[in-house]
Amino acid sequence: MRVAFLGPAGTFTEEALRASAPDTGEVEEVPYPSEYETVMAVQNGAVEQAVVPIENSLEGSVTATLDALAGEAEDVRIVAEVVRPVSHCLVARAGLGLGDVRVVVSHPQAIAQCAGFLRERLPDAEPRSAPSTAEAVRGIAADTSEQAAALGPRLAAELYGCDVLAERVEDRHDNHTRFVWLARAGTAPTAPPAKTSIVFWGFNDTSPGALMRVLAELADREVNLTKIESRPRRVRLGHYMFFADLEGAADDERVSEALEALGGRVQTLKVLGSYPVL
């Protein structure tokens, strides 16, 4: 089975893939340079499944993943979830010390997760974004023109021949990231689903209580809502799509009835997946 992941080699996403890969056969890991391209690799049939980050306990949702699932990836569904601890290292090429660092490169979420460390220990260093933590490490290992360090996993430092200048530099040590396995619609989950993710939009969202009345379809049937957030619909200001996570499988009687009723109140309702938590 070919499985895409946010690459290159050495990312936290690759670690999550390896920690949760099914033991039913050989997995070929295929790196992609962005969350969007990783999701679309499943949509386009280039791979059978994919692993992407979707939420972090410090910085919230990975919006590129959500937007891809709600938009162009019409035939992609979440089939499993895995939560992994995330601990960042400050990494530099050999010979560069902490006091020499003038630039810090990483994925924007990693930079945000380590903001306190950067303010305290590297207040004058310029933060720069990279598509992934491993790409940041690979980049600073190859470029000797700047005094640059990267935030990323120890695995990436080992893969690209870099030194670890500091460990556990995230602002909170209970930092966790939620990753999801993706597959084409119709792919059976590997275990009984315990959670369902949806996105919906297209109701009178400028009137008082409109969202409450939509969500009442869940509450009235005692379906527990574990997460909800809004993203712009990219039509005009003030109109949003809403992502929500629910306890229970989509074919559970109460969840199924709630989704049917909720769907009757909105223009668009998409079930992003009903899946187990690994």
Backbone hydrogen bonds, N-H to C=O, Kabsch-Sander energy under -0.5 kcal/mol:
donor,donor_aa,acceptor,acceptor_aa,energy
3,V,1,M,-0.5
3,V,28,E,-2.9
4,A,49,Q,-2.6
5,F,30,V,-1.8
6,L,51,V,-0.8
7,G,5,F,-0.7
7,G,32,Y,-3.3
11,T,8,P,-0.9
15,E,11,T,-1.7
16,A,12,F,-2.3
17,L,13,T,-2.4
18,R,14,E,-2.5
19,A,15,E,-2.0
20,S,16,A,-1.3
20,S,17,L,-0.5
21,A,17,L,-1.1
25,G,22,P,-0.5
28,E,1,M,-3.0
29,E,27,V,-0.7
30,V,3,V,-2.9
32,Y,5,F,-2.4
38,T,34,S,-1.9
39,V,35,E,-2.5
40,M,36,Y,-2.6
41,A,37,E,-1.2
42,V,38,T,-0.7
42,V,39,V,-1.1
43,Q,39,V,-1.5
44,N,40,M,-2.8
45,G,42,V,-1.1
46,A,41,A,-1.7
47,V,41,A,-1.4
48,E,2,R,-1.6
49,Q,2,R,-1.9
50,A,182,L,-1.6
51,V,4,A,-2.2
52,V,180,V,-1.9
54,I,178,R,-2.9
55,E,178,R,-1.5
56,N,60,G,-2.5
57,S,176,H,-3.0
60,G,56,N,-1.9
62,V,54,I,-2.1
63,T,61,S,-1.0
65,T,62,V,-0.8
66,L,62,V,-1.7
67,D,63,T,-2.9
68,A,64,A,-1.7
69,L,65,T,-2.2
70,A,66,L,-2.3
71,G,67,D,-1.7
73,A,68,A,-2.2
74,E,72,E,-2.1
76,V,73,A,-1.4
77,R,183,A,-3.1
78,I,272,L,-3.1
79,V,181,W,-2.7
80,A,181,W,-1.0
81,E,276,P,-1.7
82,V,179,F,-2.6
84,R,177,T,-2.7
86,V,175,N,-2.5
89,C,152,G,-2.7
90,L,166,A,-2.8
91,V,89,C,-0.7
91,V,150,A,-3.4
92,A,163,D,-2.4
93,R,148,A,-0.5
94,A,161,G,-0.5
96,L,93,R,-1.8
97,G,95,G,-0.5
100,D,97,G,-1.4
101,V,97,G,-0.6
101,V,98,L,-1.1
102,R,147,Q,-3.2
103,V,147,Q,-1.5
104,V,126,E,-2.6
105,V,149,A,-2.6
106,S,128,R,-2.1
110,A,107,H,-0.6
111,I,107,H,-2.2
112,A,108,P,-2.2
113,Q,109,Q,-2.2
114,C,110,A,-1.2
115,A,112,A,-1.3
118,L,114,C,-2.2
119,R,115,A,-2.4
120,E,116,G,-2.2
121,R,117,F,-3.2
122,L,117,F,-0.7
122,L,118,L,-1.3
125,A,122,L,-1.4
126,E,102,R,-2.7
128,R,104,V,-2.7
130,A,106,S,-1.5
136,A,132,S,-1.7
137,V,133,T,-2.0
138,R,134,A,-2.8
139,G,135,E,-2.3
140,I,136,A,-2.3
141,A,137,V,-1.8
142,A,138,R,-1.4
143,D,139,G,-1.7
144,T,142,A,-0.7
148,A,146,E,-1.6
149,A,103,V,-2.8
150,A,91,V,-2.9
151,L,105,V,-1.8
152,G,89,C,-2.2
152,G,150,A,-0.5
156,A,10,G,-0.5
157,A,153,P,-1.5
158,E,154,R,-2.3
159,L,155,L,-2.3
160,Y,156,A,-2.2
161,G,158,E,-0.8
162,C,157,A,-2.7
163,D,92,A,-3.3
165,L,90,L,-2.9
165,L,163,D,-0.7
166,A,90,L,-1.2
169,V,88,H,-2.0
171,D,113,Q,-3.1
175,N,172,R,-0.9
177,T,84,R,-2.7
178,R,55,E,-3.7
179,F,82,V,-3.2
179,F,177,T,-0.6
180,V,52,V,-2.6
181,W,80,A,-2.5
182,L,50,A,-2.8
183,A,77,R,-2.2
184,R,48,E,-0.6
185,A,75,D,-2.7
187,T,184,R,-2.0
194,A,275,Y,-2.5
195,K,275,Y,-1.6
196,T,246,L,-2.4
197,S,273,G,-2.7
198,I,244,A,-2.8
199,V,270,K,-2.1
200,F,242,F,-1.9
201,W,268,T,-2.1
205,D,203,F,-3.0
207,S,204,N,-1.6
210,A,207,S,-1.8
213,R,209,G,-2.2
214,V,210,A,-1.7
215,L,211,L,-2.7
216,A,212,M,-1.5
217,E,214,V,-1.3
218,L,215,L,-1.5
219,A,215,L,-1.9
220,D,216,A,-3.1
221,R,218,L,-0.9
222,E,219,A,-1.8
223,V,218,L,-2.5
224,N,222,E,-0.6
226,T,224,N,-0.7
226,T,245,D,-2.2
227,K,245,D,-1.2
229,E,243,F,-2.1
231,R,241,M,-2.5
233,R,239,H,-2.1
239,H,236,R,-1.2
241,M,231,R,-3.0
242,F,200,F,-2.8
243,F,229,E,-2.9
243,F,241,M,-0.5
244,A,198,I,-2.4
245,D,227,K,-2.0
246,L,196,T,-3.1
247,E,224,N,-2.3
248,G,194,A,-2.4
252,D,249,A,-1.6
256,S,252,D,-3.3
257,E,253,E,-2.4
258,A,254,R,-2.3
259,L,255,V,-2.6
260,E,256,S,-2.1
261,A,257,E,-2.3
262,L,258,A,-2.8
263,G,259,L,-2.7
264,G,260,E,-1.1
265,R,262,L,-1.7
266,V,262,L,-0.6
266,V,263,G,-0.6
267,Q,201,W,-0.8
267,Q,202,G,-1.1
268,T,201,W,-2.5
270,K,199,V,-2.9
272,L,197,S,-2.0
272,L,270,K,-0.8
273,G,197,S,-1.3
274,S,78,I,-0.5
275,Y,195,K,-2.4
278,L,81,E,-3.2
278,L,276,P,-0.7
